[in-house]
Amino acid sequence: MPFAKEYNQHLQREISIDVDSLLKAVREAAGHDVHEHQSNDHAHMVTAEGKRYNNYGALAEAYHLDIRNYTVTEVNR
């Protein structure tokens, strides 16, 4: 299960995103395949329905998904 770290402007902090869960939700909402760009230059770039998104937050917002539902929280014991 891959994770990505991004700074979220709305939350004003860096968040860890469960990429698989987010992409699955976008695929279901879009009804089309979602393509992740694999090069290091575009590590967080995703194409969905012919549109490119530079980060996972923008992708979630475009499909009216709350990025907080796809974050991973760590608990210290």
N, CA, C, O and CB atoms as a CASP TS submission, in Angstrom:
PFRMAT TS
TARGET T0000
AUTHOR 0000-0000-0000
METHOD Language model
MODEL 1
PARENT N/A
ATOM      1  N   MET     1       0.854  -1.166   0.000  1.00  0.00           N
ATOM      2  CA  MET     1       0.000   0.000   0.000  1.00  0.00           C
ATOM      3  C   MET     1       0.905   1.236   0.000  1.00  0.00           C
ATOM      4  O   MET     1       1.488   1.563   1.034  1.00  0.00           O
ATOM      5  CB  MET     1      -0.974  -0.006   1.230  1.00  0.00           C
ATOM      6  N   PRO     2       1.033   1.922  -1.128  1.00  0.00           N
ATOM      7  CA  PRO     2       1.906   3.091  -1.183  1.00  0.00           C
ATOM      8  C   PRO     2       1.281   4.310  -0.502  1.00  0.00           C
ATOM      9  O   PRO     2       0.068   4.516  -0.518  1.00  0.00           O
ATOM     10  CB  PRO     2       2.238   3.424  -2.628  1.00  0.00           C
ATOM     11  N   PHE     3       2.155   5.090   0.085  1.00  0.00           N
ATOM     12  CA  PHE     3       1.750   6.330   0.724  1.00  0.00           C
ATOM     13  C   PHE     3       2.530   7.470   0.108  1.00  0.00           C
ATOM     14  O   PHE     3       3.629   7.269  -0.408  1.00  0.00           O
ATOM     15  CB  PHE     3       1.968   6.273   2.251  1.00  0.00           C
ATOM     16  N   ALA     4       1.971   8.661   0.157  1.00  0.00           N
ATOM     17  CA  ALA     4       2.652   9.862  -0.331  1.00  0.00           C
ATOM     18  C   ALA     4       2.477  10.960   0.700  1.00  0.00           C
ATOM     19  O   ALA     4       1.429  11.061   1.338  1.00  0.00           O
ATOM     20  CB  ALA     4       2.099  10.311  -1.724  1.00  0.00           C
ATOM     21  N   LYS     5       3.496  11.777   0.862  1.00  0.00           N
ATOM     22  CA  LYS     5       3.410  12.922   1.760  1.00  0.00           C
ATOM     23  C   LYS     5       3.256  14.179   0.933  1.00  0.00           C
ATOM     24  O   LYS     5       3.992  14.400  -0.029  1.00  0.00           O
ATOM     25  CB  LYS     5       4.654  13.015   2.678  1.00  0.00           C
ATOM     26  N   GLU     6       2.296  14.998   1.314  1.00  0.00           N
ATOM     27  CA  GLU     6       2.057  16.272   0.657  1.00  0.00           C
ATOM     28  C   GLU     6       1.691  17.311   1.697  1.00  0.00           C
ATOM     29  O   GLU     6       1.107  17.001   2.735  1.00  0.00           O
ATOM     30  CB  GLU     6       0.949  16.149  -0.406  1.00  0.00           C
ATOM     31  N   TYR     7       2.045  18.546   1.397  1.00  0.00           N
ATOM     32  CA  TYR     7       1.609  19.650   2.256  1.00  0.00           C
ATOM     33  C   TYR     7       0.219  20.061   1.813  1.00  0.00           C
ATOM     34  O   TYR     7      -0.006  20.325   0.631  1.00  0.00           O
ATOM     35  CB  TYR     7       2.603  20.863   2.193  1.00  0.00           C
ATOM     36  N   ASN     8      -0.711  20.116   2.745  1.00  0.00           N
ATOM     37  CA  ASN     8      -2.096  20.480   2.433  1.00  0.00           C
ATOM     38  C   ASN     8      -2.346  21.909   2.889  1.00  0.00           C
ATOM     39  O   ASN     8      -2.208  22.219   4.072  1.00  0.00           O
ATOM     40  CB  ASN     8      -3.104  19.500   3.109  1.00  0.00           C
ATOM     41  N   GLN     9      -2.717  22.787   1.947  1.00  0.00           N
ATOM     42  CA  GLN     9      -2.957  24.204   2.253  1.00  0.00           C
ATOM     43  C   GLN     9      -4.129  24.393   3.212  1.00  0.00           C
ATOM     44  O   GLN     9      -4.075  25.252   4.092  1.00  0.00           O
ATOM     45  CB  GLN     9      -3.217  24.983   0.967  1.00  0.00           C
ATOM     46  N   HIS    10      -5.184  23.601   3.053  1.00  0.00           N
ATOM     47  CA  HIS    10      -6.373  23.760   3.892  1.00  0.00           C
ATOM     48  C   HIS    10      -6.098  23.345   5.334  1.00  0.00           C
ATOM     49  O   HIS    10      -6.577  23.982   6.272  1.00  0.00           O
ATOM     50  CB  HIS    10      -7.532  22.942   3.326  1.00  0.00           C
ATOM     51  N   LEU    11      -5.325  22.275   5.506  1.00  0.00           N
ATOM     52  CA  LEU    11      -5.020  21.785   6.849  1.00  0.00           C
ATOM     53  C   LEU    11      -3.781  22.451   7.432  1.00  0.00           C
ATOM     54  O   LEU    11      -3.517  22.334   8.629  1.00  0.00           O
ATOM     55  CB  LEU    11      -4.829  20.281   6.824  1.00  0.00           C
ATOM     56  N   GLN    12      -3.023  23.147   6.596  1.00  0.00           N
ATOM     57  CA  GLN    12      -1.793  23.840   6.999  1.00  0.00           C
ATOM     58  C   GLN    12      -0.770  22.905   7.643  1.00  0.00           C
ATOM     59  O   GLN    12      -0.107  23.263   8.617  1.00  0.00           O
ATOM     60  CB  GLN    12      -2.128  24.960   7.964  1.00  0.00           C
ATOM     61  N   ARG    13      -0.656  21.707   7.083  1.00  0.00           N
ATOM     62  CA  ARG    13       0.353  20.755   7.567  1.00  0.00           C
ATOM     63  C   ARG    13       0.590  19.690   6.511  1.00  0.00           C
ATOM     64  O   ARG    13      -0.179  19.547   5.560  1.00  0.00           O
ATOM     65  CB  ARG    13      -0.090  20.101   8.908  1.00  0.00           C
ATOM     66  N   GLU    14       1.666  18.953   6.698  1.00  0.00           N
ATOM     67  CA  GLU    14       1.959  17.847   5.793  1.00  0.00           C
ATOM     68  C   GLU    14       1.116  16.645   6.201  1.00  0.00           C
ATOM     69  O   GLU    14       0.967  16.349   7.387  1.00  0.00           O
ATOM     70  CB  GLU    14       3.478  17.493   5.808  1.00  0.00           C
ATOM     71  N   ILE    15       0.571  15.961   5.212  1.00  0.00           N
ATOM     72  CA  ILE    15      -0.258  14.788   5.481  1.00  0.00           C
ATOM     73  C   ILE    15       0.283  13.594   4.703  1.00  0.00           C
ATOM     74  O   ILE    15       0.906  13.755   3.654  1.00  0.00           O
ATOM     75  CB  ILE    15      -1.740  15.058   5.108  1.00  0.00           C
ATOM     76  N   SER    16       0.039  12.397   5.226  1.00  0.00           N
ATOM     77  CA  SER    16       0.372  11.154   4.523  1.00  0.00           C
ATOM     78  C   SER    16      -0.910  10.628   3.898  1.00  0.00           C
ATOM     79  O   SER    16      -1.934  10.488   4.567  1.00  0.00           O
ATOM     80  CB  SER    16       1.017  10.086   5.492  1.00  0.00           C
ATOM     81  N   ILE    17      -0.837  10.341   2.614  1.00  0.00           N
ATOM     82  CA  ILE    17      -2.026   9.939   1.860  1.00  0.00           C
ATOM     83  C   ILE    17      -1.939   8.472   1.472  1.00  0.00           C
ATOM     84  O   ILE    17      -0.903   8.010   0.993  1.00  0.00           O
ATOM     85  CB  ILE    17      -2.196  10.811   0.605  1.00  0.00           C
ATOM     86  N   ASP    18      -3.027   7.742   1.679  1.00  0.00           N
ATOM     87  CA  ASP    18      -3.146   6.365   1.214  1.00  0.00           C
ATOM     88  C   ASP    18      -3.509   6.443  -0.266  1.00  0.00           C
ATOM     89  O   ASP    18      -4.679   6.583  -0.622  1.00  0.00           O
ATOM     90  CB  ASP    18      -4.226   5.546   2.046  1.00  0.00           C
ATOM     91  N   VAL    19      -2.506   6.352  -1.111  1.00  0.00           N
ATOM     92  CA  VAL    19      -2.664   6.567  -2.547  1.00  0.00           C
ATOM     93  C   VAL    19      -3.612   5.549  -3.170  1.00  0.00           C
ATOM     94  O   VAL    19      -4.457   5.919  -3.984  1.00  0.00           O
ATOM     95  CB  VAL    19      -1.311   6.502  -3.239  1.00  0.00           C
ATOM     96  N   ASP    20      -3.490   4.289  -2.807  1.00  0.00           N
ATOM     97  CA  ASP    20      -4.357   3.258  -3.388  1.00  0.00           C
ATOM     98  C   ASP    20      -5.836   3.541  -3.131  1.00  0.00           C
ATOM     99  O   ASP    20      -6.660   3.426  -4.038  1.00  0.00           O
ATOM    100  CB  ASP    20      -3.991   1.889  -2.826  1.00  0.00           C
ATOM    101  N   SER    21      -6.167   3.905  -1.911  1.00  0.00           N
ATOM    102  CA  SER    21      -7.572   4.180  -1.571  1.00  0.00           C
ATOM    103  C   SER    21      -8.097   5.399  -2.313  1.00  0.00           C
ATOM    104  O   SER    21      -9.229   5.396  -2.795  1.00  0.00           O
ATOM    105  CB  SER    21      -7.727   4.388  -0.064  1.00  0.00           C
ATOM    106  N   LEU    22      -7.279   6.441  -2.405  1.00  0.00           N
ATOM    107  CA  LEU    22      -7.694   7.645  -3.121  1.00  0.00           C
ATOM    108  C   LEU    22      -7.908   7.348  -4.601  1.00  0.00           C
ATOM    109  O   LEU    22      -8.922   7.752  -5.171  1.00  0.00           O
ATOM    110  CB  LEU    22      -6.652   8.758  -2.950  1.00  0.00           C
ATOM    111  N   LEU    23      -6.974   6.652  -5.224  1.00  0.00           N
ATOM    112  CA  LEU    23      -7.105   6.351  -6.649  1.00  0.00           C
ATOM    113  C   LEU    23      -8.295   5.441  -6.928  1.00  0.00           C
ATOM    114  O   LEU    23      -8.948   5.575  -7.963  1.00  0.00           O
ATOM    115  CB  LEU    23      -5.830   5.706  -7.170  1.00  0.00           C
ATOM    116  N   LYS    24      -8.578   4.532  -6.029  1.00  0.00           N
ATOM    117  CA  LYS    24      -9.749   3.655  -6.184  1.00  0.00           C
ATOM    118  C   LYS    24     -11.035   4.486  -6.157  1.00  0.00           C
ATOM    119  O   LYS    24     -11.936   4.263  -6.966  1.00  0.00           O
ATOM    120  CB  LYS    24      -9.782   2.573  -5.063  1.00  0.00           C
ATOM    121  N   ALA    25     -11.117   5.432  -5.238  1.00  0.00           N
ATOM    122  CA  ALA    25     -12.306   6.282  -5.149  1.00  0.00           C
ATOM    123  C   ALA    25     -12.456   7.158  -6.391  1.00  0.00           C
ATOM    124  O   ALA    25     -13.569   7.373  -6.870  1.00  0.00           O
ATOM    125  CB  ALA    25     -12.239   7.159  -3.894  1.00  0.00           C
ATOM    126  N   VAL    26     -11.346   7.658  -6.908  1.00  0.00           N
ATOM    127  CA  VAL    26     -11.402   8.487  -8.117  1.00  0.00           C
ATOM    128  C   VAL    26     -11.829   7.645  -9.311  1.00  0.00           C
ATOM    129  O   VAL    26     -12.624   8.097 -10.135  1.00  0.00           O
ATOM    130  CB  VAL    26     -10.033   9.152  -8.392  1.00  0.00           C
ATOM    131  N   ARG    27     -11.308   6.426  -9.411  1.00  0.00           N
ATOM    132  CA  ARG    27     -11.716   5.536 -10.513  1.00  0.00           C
ATOM    133  C   ARG    27     -13.219   5.285 -10.475  1.00  0.00           C
ATOM    134  O   ARG    27     -13.881   5.301 -11.513  1.00  0.00           O
ATOM    135  CB  ARG    27     -10.953   4.192 -10.439  1.00  0.00           C
ATOM    136  N   GLU    28     -13.754   5.053  -9.287  1.00  0.00           N
ATOM    137  CA  GLU    28     -15.191   4.811  -9.148  1.00  0.00           C
ATOM    138  C   GLU    28     -15.993   6.061  -9.503  1.00  0.00           C
ATOM    139  O   GLU    28     -17.036   5.963 -10.150  1.00  0.00           O
ATOM    140  CB  GLU    28     -15.522   4.359  -7.716  1.00  0.00           C
ATOM    141  N   ALA    29     -15.522   7.222  -9.093  1.00  0.00           N
ATOM    142  CA  ALA    29     -16.235   8.472  -9.379  1.00  0.00           C
ATOM    143  C   ALA    29     -16.143   8.845 -10.858  1.00  0.00           C
ATOM    144  O   ALA    29     -17.108   9.339 -11.441  1.00  0.00           O
ATOM    145  CB  ALA    29     -15.674   9.610  -8.521  1.00  0.00           C
ATOM    146  N   ALA    30     -14.989   8.607 -11.454  1.00  0.00           N
ATOM    147  CA  ALA    30     -14.763   9.008 -12.846  1.00  0.00           C
ATOM    148  C   ALA    30     -15.322   7.996 -13.829  1.00  0.00           C
ATOM    149  O   ALA    30     -15.741   8.353 -14.930  1.00  0.00           O
ATOM    150  CB  ALA    30     -13.283   9.201 -13.102  1.00  0.00           C
ATOM    151  N   GLY    31     -15.325   6.752 -13.436  1.00  0.00           N
ATOM    152  CA  GLY    31     -15.738   5.717 -14.365  1.00  0.00           C
ATOM    153  C   GLY    31     -14.688   5.431 -15.423  1.00  0.00           C
ATOM    154  O   GLY    31     -14.955   4.721 -16.392  1.00  0.00           O
ATOM    155  N   HIS    32     -13.499   5.979 -15.240  1.00  0.00           N
ATOM    156  CA  HIS    32     -12.386   5.799 -16.162  1.00  0.00           C
ATOM    157  C   HIS    32     -11.140   5.410 -15.380  1.00  0.00           C
ATOM    158  O   HIS    32     -11.094   5.507 -14.154  1.00  0.00           O
ATOM    159  CB  HIS    32     -12.136   7.083 -16.988  1.00  0.00           C
ATOM    160  N   ASP    33     -10.145   4.973 -16.115  1.00  0.00           N
ATOM    161  CA  ASP    33      -8.878   4.630 -15.487  1.00  0.00           C
ATOM    162  C   ASP    33      -8.128   5.890 -15.090  1.00  0.00           C
ATOM    163  O   ASP    33      -8.278   6.937 -15.719  1.00  0.00           O
ATOM    164  CB  ASP    33      -8.023   3.772 -16.425  1.00  0.00           C
ATOM    165  N   VAL    34      -7.332   5.785 -14.057  1.00  0.00           N
ATOM    166  CA  VAL    34      -6.508   6.880 -13.556  1.00  0.00           C
ATOM    167  C   VAL    34      -5.061   6.446 -13.714  1.00  0.00           C
ATOM    168  O   VAL    34      -4.702   5.327 -13.347  1.00  0.00           O
ATOM    169  CB  VAL    34      -6.848   7.239 -12.055  1.00  0.00           C
ATOM    170  N   HIS    35      -4.224   7.330 -14.263  1.00  0.00           N
ATOM    171  CA  HIS    35      -2.831   6.982 -14.523  1.00  0.00           C
ATOM    172  C   HIS    35      -1.903   7.790 -13.645  1.00  0.00           C
ATOM    173  O   HIS    35      -1.949   9.021 -13.636  1.00  0.00           O
ATOM    174  CB  HIS    35      -2.485   7.200 -15.991  1.00  0.00           C
ATOM    175  N   GLU    36      -1.051   7.081 -12.898  1.00  0.00           N
ATOM    176  CA  GLU    36      -0.004   7.739 -12.116  1.00  0.00           C
ATOM    177  C   GLU    36       1.227   7.872 -12.993  1.00  0.00           C
ATOM    178  O   GLU    36       1.546   6.973 -13.772  1.00  0.00           O
ATOM    179  CB  GLU    36       0.322   6.946 -10.807  1.00  0.00           C
ATOM    180  N   HIS    37       1.913   8.988 -12.865  1.00  0.00           N
ATOM    181  CA  HIS    37       3.156   9.183 -13.596  1.00  0.00           C
ATOM    182  C   HIS    37       4.296   8.639 -12.746  1.00  0.00           C
ATOM    183  O   HIS    37       4.425   8.991 -11.574  1.00  0.00           O
ATOM    184  CB  HIS    37       3.381  10.690 -13.946  1.00  0.00           C
ATOM    185  N   GLN    38       5.108   7.795 -13.328  1.00  0.00           N
ATOM    186  CA  GLN    38       6.112   7.065 -12.575  1.00  0.00           C
ATOM    187  C   GLN    38       7.473   7.742 -12.492  1.00  0.00           C
ATOM    188  O   GLN    38       8.301   7.329 -11.679  1.00  0.00           O
ATOM    189  CB  GLN    38       6.280   5.735 -13.168  1.00  0.00           C
ATOM    190  N   SER    39       7.737   8.764 -13.297  1.00  0.00           N
ATOM    191  CA  SER    39       9.057   9.379 -13.261  1.00  0.00           C
ATOM    192  C   SER    39       9.227  10.194 -11.981  1.00  0.00           C
ATOM    193  O   SER    39       8.251  10.682 -11.413  1.00  0.00           O
ATOM    194  CB  SER    39       9.272  10.269 -14.498  1.00  0.00           C
ATOM    195  N   ASN    40      10.458  10.333 -11.540  1.00  0.00           N
ATOM    196  CA  ASN    40      10.733  11.093 -10.327  1.00  0.00           C
ATOM    197  C   ASN    40      10.381  12.568 -10.475  1.00  0.00           C
ATOM    198  O   ASN    40      10.056  13.229  -9.488  1.00  0.00           O
ATOM    199  CB  ASN    40      12.189  10.952  -9.950  1.00  0.00           C
ATOM    200  N   ASP    41      10.441  13.085 -11.692  1.00  0.00           N
ATOM    201  CA  ASP    41      10.100  14.492 -11.925  1.00  0.00           C
ATOM    202  C   ASP    41       8.618  14.764 -11.684  1.00  0.00           C
ATOM    203  O   ASP    41       8.240  15.886 -11.349  1.00  0.00           O
ATOM    204  CB  ASP    41      10.472  14.894 -13.347  1.00  0.00           C
ATOM    205  N   HIS    42       7.789  13.754 -11.851  1.00  0.00           N
ATOM    206  CA  HIS    42       6.338  13.909 -11.712  1.00  0.00           C
ATOM    207  C   HIS    42       5.798  12.878 -10.716  1.00  0.00           C
ATOM    208  O   HIS    42       4.813  12.197 -11.002  1.00  0.00           O
ATOM    209  CB  HIS    42       5.633  13.757 -13.091  1.00  0.00           C
ATOM    210  N   ALA    43       6.429  12.764  -9.571  1.00  0.00           N
ATOM    211  CA  ALA    43       6.109  11.705  -8.615  1.00  0.00           C
ATOM    212  C   ALA    43       4.655  11.717  -8.153  1.00  0.00           C
ATOM    213  O   ALA    43       4.071  10.655  -7.936  1.00  0.00           O
ATOM    214  CB  ALA    43       7.006  11.820  -7.423  1.00  0.00           C
ATOM    215  N   HIS    44       4.071  12.882  -8.000  1.00  0.00           N
ATOM    216  CA  HIS    44       2.699  12.951  -7.503  1.00  0.00           C
ATOM    217  C   HIS    44       1.721  13.378  -8.586  1.00  0.00           C
ATOM    218  O   HIS    44       0.590  13.751  -8.276  1.00  0.00           O
ATOM    219  CB  HIS    44       2.614  13.907  -6.334  1.00  0.00           C
ATOM    220  N   MET    45       2.127  13.333  -9.835  1.00  0.00           N
ATOM    221  CA  MET    45       1.242  13.749 -10.922  1.00  0.00           C
ATOM    222  C   MET    45       0.369  12.578 -11.357  1.00  0.00           C
ATOM    223  O   MET    45       0.839  11.451 -11.514  1.00  0.00           O
ATOM    224  CB  MET    45       2.058  14.290 -12.120  1.00  0.00           C
ATOM    225  N   VAL    46      -0.909  12.873 -11.546  1.00  0.00           N
ATOM    226  CA  VAL    46      -1.888  11.861 -11.927  1.00  0.00           C
ATOM    227  C   VAL    46      -2.716  12.417 -13.086  1.00  0.00           C
ATOM    228  O   VAL    46      -3.022  13.609 -13.122  1.00  0.00           O
ATOM    229  CB  VAL    46      -2.805  11.463 -10.713  1.00  0.00           C
ATOM    230  N   THR    47      -3.075  11.546 -14.034  1.00  0.00           N
ATOM    231  CA  THR    47      -3.961  11.930 -15.131  1.00  0.00           C
ATOM    232  C   THR    47      -5.262  11.146 -14.990  1.00  0.00           C
ATOM    233  O   THR    47      -5.257   9.921 -14.868  1.00  0.00           O
ATOM    234  CB  THR    47      -3.291  11.669 -16.526  1.00  0.00           C
ATOM    235  N   ALA    48      -6.375  11.876 -15.010  1.00  0.00           N
ATOM    236  CA  ALA    48      -7.699  11.259 -14.930  1.00  0.00           C
ATOM    237  C   ALA    48      -8.600  11.967 -15.926  1.00  0.00           C
ATOM    238  O   ALA    48      -8.693  13.195 -15.924  1.00  0.00           O
ATOM    239  CB  ALA    48      -8.289  11.336 -13.474  1.00  0.00           C
ATOM    240  N   GLU    49      -9.256  11.206 -16.768  1.00  0.00           N
ATOM    241  CA  GLU    49     -10.158  11.738 -17.796  1.00  0.00           C
ATOM    242  C   GLU    49      -9.480  12.809 -18.655  1.00  0.00           C
ATOM    243  O   GLU    49     -10.098  13.804 -19.033  1.00  0.00           O
ATOM    244  CB  GLU    49     -11.413  12.319 -17.143  1.00  0.00           C
ATOM    245  N   GLY    50      -8.201  12.583 -18.952  1.00  0.00           N
ATOM    246  CA  GLY    50      -7.460  13.490 -19.819  1.00  0.00           C
ATOM    247  C   GLY    50      -6.931  14.741 -19.145  1.00  0.00           C
ATOM    248  O   GLY    50      -6.270  15.549 -19.797  1.00  0.00           O
ATOM    249  N   LYS    51      -7.199  14.928 -17.871  1.00  0.00           N
ATOM    250  CA  LYS    51      -6.709  16.101 -17.132  1.00  0.00           C
ATOM    251  C   LYS    51      -5.568  15.676 -16.210  1.00  0.00           C
ATOM    252  O   LYS    51      -5.601  14.609 -15.598  1.00  0.00           O
ATOM    253  CB  LYS    51      -7.862  16.768 -16.310  1.00  0.00           C
ATOM    254  N   ARG    52      -4.559  16.543 -16.129  1.00  0.00           N
ATOM    255  CA  ARG    52      -3.422  16.273 -15.248  1.00  0.00           C
ATOM    256  C   ARG    52      -3.574  17.026 -13.937  1.00  0.00           C
ATOM    257  O   ARG    52      -3.957  18.196 -13.909  1.00  0.00           O
ATOM    258  CB  ARG    52      -2.100  16.658 -15.931  1.00  0.00           C
ATOM    259  N   TYR    53      -3.269  16.334 -12.862  1.00  0.00           N
ATOM    260  CA  TYR    53      -3.307  16.910 -11.523  1.00  0.00           C
ATOM    261  C   TYR    53      -1.910  16.803 -10.933  1.00  0.00           C
ATOM    262  O   TYR    53      -1.302  15.733 -10.944  1.00  0.00           O
ATOM    263  CB  TYR    53      -4.365  16.191 -10.616  1.00  0.00           C
ATOM    264  N   ASN    54      -1.398  17.928 -10.411  1.00  0.00           N
ATOM    265  CA  ASN    54      -0.028  17.978  -9.911  1.00  0.00           C
ATOM    266  C   ASN    54       0.138  17.423  -8.509  1.00  0.00           C
ATOM    267  O   ASN    54       1.263  17.205  -8.059  1.00  0.00           O
ATOM    268  CB  ASN    54       0.459  19.377  -9.937  1.00  0.00           C
ATOM    269  N   ASN    55      -0.957  17.194  -7.818  1.00  0.00           N
ATOM    270  CA  ASN    55      -0.869  16.602  -6.488  1.00  0.00           C
ATOM    271  C   ASN    55      -2.167  15.877  -6.169  1.00  0.00           C
ATOM    272  O   ASN    55      -3.184  16.072  -6.834  1.00  0.00           O
ATOM    273  CB  ASN    55      -0.569  17.680  -5.419  1.00  0.00           C
ATOM    274  N   TYR    56      -2.116  15.048  -5.152  1.00  0.00           N
ATOM    275  CA  TYR    56      -3.284  14.242  -4.800  1.00  0.00           C
ATOM    276  C   TYR    56      -4.412  15.085  -4.215  1.00  0.00           C
ATOM    277  O   TYR    56      -5.582  14.731  -4.358  1.00  0.00           O
ATOM    278  CB  TYR    56      -2.890  13.161  -3.812  1.00  0.00           C
ATOM    279  N   GLY    57      -4.081  16.183  -3.564  1.00  0.00           N
ATOM    280  CA  GLY    57      -5.098  17.073  -3.020  1.00  0.00           C
ATOM    281  C   GLY    57      -5.962  17.678  -4.120  1.00  0.00           C
ATOM    282  O   GLY    57      -7.184  17.753  -3.990  1.00  0.00           O
ATOM    283  N   ALA    58      -5.320  18.109  -5.203  1.00  0.00           N
ATOM    284  CA  ALA    58      -6.066  18.679  -6.337  1.00  0.00           C
ATOM    285  C   ALA    58      -6.929  17.623  -7.002  1.00  0.00           C
ATOM    286  O   ALA    58      -8.043  17.913  -7.437  1.00  0.00           O
ATOM    287  CB  ALA    58      -5.106  19.292  -7.366  1.00  0.00           C
ATOM    288  N   LEU    59      -6.429  16.415  -7.083  1.00  0.00           N
ATOM    289  CA  LEU    59      -7.195  15.312  -7.662  1.00  0.00           C
ATOM    290  C   LEU    59      -8.444  15.046  -6.828  1.00  0.00           C
ATOM    291  O   LEU    59      -9.545  14.928  -7.367  1.00  0.00           O
ATOM    292  CB  LEU    59      -6.328  14.034  -7.758  1.00  0.00           C
ATOM    293  N   ALA    60      -8.271  14.952  -5.518  1.00  0.00           N
ATOM    294  CA  ALA    60      -9.414  14.708  -4.631  1.00  0.00           C
ATOM    295  C   ALA    60     -10.436  15.827  -4.737  1.00  0.00           C
ATOM    296  O   ALA    60     -11.639  15.568  -4.791  1.00  0.00           O
ATOM    297  CB  ALA    60      -8.948  14.562  -3.178  1.00  0.00           C
ATOM    298  N   GLU    61      -9.972  17.061  -4.765  1.00  0.00           N
ATOM    299  CA  GLU    61     -10.873  18.207  -4.854  1.00  0.00           C
ATOM    300  C   GLU    61     -11.660  18.203  -6.162  1.00  0.00           C
ATOM    301  O   GLU    61     -12.841  18.548  -6.175  1.00  0.00           O
ATOM    302  CB  GLU    61     -10.086  19.507  -4.724  1.00  0.00           C
ATOM    303  N   ALA    62     -11.020  17.818  -7.253  1.00  0.00           N
ATOM    304  CA  ALA    62     -11.683  17.790  -8.558  1.00  0.00           C
ATOM    305  C   ALA    62     -12.847  16.803  -8.581  1.00  0.00           C
ATOM    306  O   ALA    62     -13.814  16.999  -9.317  1.00  0.00           O
ATOM    307  CB  ALA    62     -10.680  17.430  -9.650  1.00  0.00           C
ATOM    308  N   TYR    63     -12.758  15.755  -7.786  1.00  0.00           N
ATOM    309  CA  TYR    63     -13.814  14.734  -7.736  1.00  0.00           C
ATOM    310  C   TYR    63     -14.659  14.847  -6.465  1.00  0.00           C
ATOM    311  O   TYR    63     -15.356  13.907  -6.083  1.00  0.00           O
ATOM    312  CB  TYR    63     -13.198  13.336  -7.823  1.00  0.00           C
ATOM    313  N   HIS    64     -14.585  15.997  -5.827  1.00  0.00           N
ATOM    314  CA  HIS    64     -15.386  16.307  -4.637  1.00  0.00           C
ATOM    315  C   HIS    64     -15.176  15.271  -3.531  1.00  0.00           C
ATOM    316  O   HIS    64     -16.121  14.863  -2.856  1.00  0.00           O
ATOM    317  CB  HIS    64     -16.872  16.381  -5.005  1.00  0.00           C
ATOM    318  N   LEU    65     -13.920  14.857  -3.361  1.00  0.00           N
ATOM    319  CA  LEU    65     -13.560  13.924  -2.296  1.00  0.00           C
ATOM    320  C   LEU    65     -12.803  14.696  -1.216  1.00  0.00           C
ATOM    321  O   LEU    65     -12.016  15.590  -1.529  1.00  0.00           O
ATOM    322  CB  LEU    65     -12.698  12.734  -2.849  1.00  0.00           C
ATOM    323  N   ASP    66     -13.034  14.362   0.026  1.00  0.00           N
ATOM    324  CA  ASP    66     -12.330  15.011   1.134  1.00  0.00           C
ATOM    325  C   ASP    66     -11.011  14.274   1.351  1.00  0.00           C
ATOM    326  O   ASP    66     -11.005  13.109   1.747  1.00  0.00           O
ATOM    327  CB  ASP    66     -13.201  15.015   2.448  1.00  0.00           C
ATOM    328  N   ILE    67      -9.902  14.950   1.094  1.00  0.00           N
ATOM    329  CA  ILE    67      -8.583  14.317   1.193  1.00  0.00           C
ATOM    330  C   ILE    67      -8.339  13.753   2.593  1.00  0.00           C
ATOM    331  O   ILE    67      -7.565  12.808   2.747  1.00  0.00           O
ATOM    332  CB  ILE    67      -7.482  15.323   0.836  1.00  0.00           C
ATOM    333  N   ARG    68      -8.980  14.312   3.603  1.00  0.00           N
ATOM    334  CA  ARG    68      -8.801  13.807   4.973  1.00  0.00           C
ATOM    335  C   ARG    68      -9.297  12.377   5.126  1.00  0.00           C
ATOM    336  O   ARG    68      -8.850  11.663   6.025  1.00  0.00           O
ATOM    337  CB  ARG    68      -9.529  14.706   5.963  1.00  0.00           C
ATOM    338  N   ASN    69     -10.211  11.947   4.267  1.00  0.00           N
ATOM    339  CA  ASN    69     -10.703  10.568   4.319  1.00  0.00           C
ATOM    340  C   ASN    69      -9.664   9.575   3.805  1.00  0.00           C
ATOM    341  O   ASN    69      -9.832   8.365   3.962  1.00  0.00           O
ATOM    342  CB  ASN    69     -11.988  10.437   3.507  1.00  0.00           C
ATOM    343  N   TYR    70      -8.605  10.072   3.199  1.00  0.00           N
ATOM    344  CA  TYR    70      -7.581   9.204   2.609  1.00  0.00           C
ATOM    345  C   TYR    70      -6.217   9.424   3.234  1.00  0.00           C
ATOM    346  O   TYR    70      -5.196   9.061   2.652  1.00  0.00           O
ATOM    347  CB  TYR    70      -7.496   9.434   1.115  1.00  0.00           C
ATOM    348  N   THR    71      -6.199  10.020   4.423  1.00  0.00           N
ATOM    349  CA  THR    71      -4.927  10.237   5.108  1.00  0.00           C
ATOM    350  C   THR    71      -4.650   9.083   6.054  1.00  0.00           C
ATOM    351  O   THR    71      -5.553   8.384   6.514  1.00  0.00           O
ATOM    352  CB  THR    71      -4.936  11.573   5.876  1.00  0.00           C
ATOM    353  N   VAL    72      -3.373   8.913   6.324  1.00  0.00           N
ATOM    354  CA  VAL    72      -2.915   7.885   7.235  1.00  0.00           C
ATOM    355  C   VAL    72      -2.412   8.584   8.480  1.00  0.00           C
ATOM    356  O   VAL    72      -1.571   9.479   8.395  1.00  0.00           O
ATOM    357  CB  VAL    72      -1.811   6.988   6.592  1.00  0.00           C
ATOM    358  N   THR    73      -2.911   8.191   9.617  1.00  0.00           N
ATOM    359  CA  THR    73      -2.430   8.789  10.868  1.00  0.00           C
ATOM    360  C   THR    73      -1.563   7.781  11.586  1.00  0.00           C
ATOM    361  O   THR    73      -1.828   6.579  11.588  1.00  0.00           O
ATOM    362  CB  THR    73      -3.611   9.244  11.775  1.00  0.00           C
ATOM    363  N   GLU    74      -0.523   8.307  12.193  1.00  0.00           N
ATOM    364  CA  GLU    74       0.376   7.454  12.950  1.00  0.00           C
ATOM    365  C   GLU    74       0.133   7.690  14.427  1.00  0.00           C
ATOM    366  O   GLU    74      -0.046   8.824  14.872  1.00  0.00           O
ATOM    367  CB  GLU    74       1.856   7.722  12.579  1.00  0.00           C
ATOM    368  N   VAL    75       0.131   6.611  15.168  1.00  0.00           N
ATOM    369  CA  VAL    75      -0.076   6.698  16.603  1.00  0.00           C
ATOM    370  C   VAL    75       1.194   6.240  17.301  1.00  0.00           C
ATOM    371  O   VAL    75       1.687   5.139  17.059  1.00  0.00           O
ATOM    372  CB  VAL    75      -1.298   5.849  17.049  1.00  0.00           C
ATOM    373  N   ASN    76       1.709   7.082  18.155  1.00  0.00           N
ATOM    374  CA  ASN    76       2.899   6.698  18.948  1.00  0.00           C
ATOM    375  C   ASN    76       2.441   5.970  20.189  1.00  0.00           C
ATOM    376  O   ASN    76       1.491   6.377  20.857  1.00  0.00           O
ATOM    377  CB  ASN    76       3.763   7.944  19.335  1.00  0.00           C
ATOM    378  N   ARG    77       3.134   4.886  20.487  1.00  0.00           N
ATOM    379  CA  ARG    77       2.778   4.121  21.695  1.00  0.00           C
ATOM    380  C   ARG    77       3.837   4.281  22.724  1.00  0.00           C
ATOM    381  O   ARG    77       3.729   3.718  23.814  1.00  0.00           O
ATOM    382  CB  ARG    77       2.576   2.640  21.386  1.00  0.00           C
TER
END
